[in-house]
Amino acid sequence: MEFSSKRTYTVADIYALPDGQRAELIDGQMYLMAPPRRIHQEIISQFTKIIGQYIDTHGKPCKIYPAPFAVFLNDDGKNYVEPDISVICDKKKLDEYGCNGAPDWVIEVISPSDPQRDYDIKLFKYRSAGVREYWIVNPVTHITNVYDFEYGNGTNQYTFDEDIPVCIYEDFRINITKLLS
């Protein structure tokens, strides 16, 4: 299926895609999504498990959703993304279709097909939509970029071997190497 960069797409176009075809919509531009690789899915699976355990054992009022999970960043019908991991702490944002507004914490695991989308386009979009914390996890370089939008602590880079502090939870750290072992 061909998409024109001159046309403005809407969420209706996302729902009209053929079964099995996934795409994201950012400011009316359609971006096709390639099937993920095994390591991509393993990282998401382990993140889902450890973050879910933390939320459950610490009584946090948040929910974690792995992709595919619809996030409608703006109420304009032109922005639909499926972050690899979405943590939402305001349950009023949730309905039967997904999340309306910015998740509190978003994690994207880089796919070889289009890494710049996560580093550039989504970074700007998540920040401007009100995401509190954004992680970009790169399984090729074993580097994780952490963007703390809430407290303004800037951007930090961590190797998979380091204990990465979670900005929205003071007492939570994740070591990706240990997570995957």
Secondary structure in CASP SS format (residue, H / E / C, confidence):
PFRMAT SS
TARGET T0000
AUTHOR 0000-0000-0000
METHOD secondary structure of the structure
MODEL  1
M C 1.00
E C 1.00
F C 1.00
S C 1.00
S C 1.00
K C 1.00
R C 1.00
T C 1.00
Y C 1.00
T C 1.00
V H 1.00
A H 1.00
D H 1.00
I H 1.00
Y H 1.00
A C 1.00
L C 1.00
P C 1.00
D C 1.00
G C 1.00
Q C 1.00
R C 1.00
A E 1.00
E E 1.00
L E 1.00
I E 1.00
D C 1.00
G C 1.00
Q E 1.00
M E 1.00
Y E 1.00
L E 1.00
M C 1.00
A C 1.00
P C 1.00
P C 1.00
R C 1.00
R H 1.00
I H 1.00
H H 1.00
Q H 1.00
E H 1.00
I H 1.00
I H 1.00
S H 1.00
Q H 1.00
F H 1.00
T H 1.00
K H 1.00
I H 1.00
I H 1.00
G H 1.00
Q H 1.00
Y H 1.00
I H 1.00
D H 1.00
T H 1.00
H C 1.00
G C 1.00
K C 1.00
P C 1.00
C C 1.00
K E 1.00
I E 1.00
Y E 1.00
P E 1.00
A C 1.00
P C 1.00
F C 1.00
A C 1.00
V E 1.00
F E 1.00
L C 1.00
N C 1.00
D C 1.00
D C 1.00
G C 1.00
K C 1.00
N C 1.00
Y E 1.00
V E 1.00
E C 1.00
P C 1.00
D C 1.00
I E 1.00
S E 1.00
V E 1.00
I E 1.00
C C 1.00
D C 1.00
K H 1.00
K H 1.00
K H 1.00
L E 1.00
D E 1.00
E C 1.00
Y C 1.00
G E 1.00
C E 1.00
N E 1.00
G C 1.00
A C 1.00
P C 1.00
D C 1.00
W E 1.00
V E 1.00
I E 1.00
E E 1.00
V E 1.00
I C 1.00
S C 1.00
P C 1.00
S C 1.00
D C 1.00
P H 1.00
Q H 1.00
R H 1.00
D H 1.00
Y H 1.00
D H 1.00
I H 1.00
K H 1.00
L H 1.00
F H 1.00
K H 1.00
Y H 1.00
R H 1.00
S H 1.00
A H 1.00
G C 1.00
V C 1.00
R C 1.00
E E 1.00
Y E 1.00
W E 1.00
I E 1.00
V E 1.00
N E 1.00
P C 1.00
V C 1.00
T C 1.00
H C 1.00
I E 1.00
T E 1.00
N E 1.00
V E 1.00
Y E 1.00
D E 1.00
F C 1.00
E C 1.00
Y C 1.00
G C 1.00
N C 1.00
G E 1.00
T E 1.00
N E 1.00
Q E 1.00
Y E 1.00
T E 1.00
F C 1.00
D C 1.00
E C 1.00
D C 1.00
I E 1.00
P E 1.00
V C 1.00
C C 1.00
I C 1.00
Y C 1.00
E C 1.00
D C 1.00
F C 1.00
R E 1.00
I E 1.00
N C 1.00
I H 1.00
T H 1.00
K H 1.00
L H 1.00
L H 1.00
S C 1.00
END
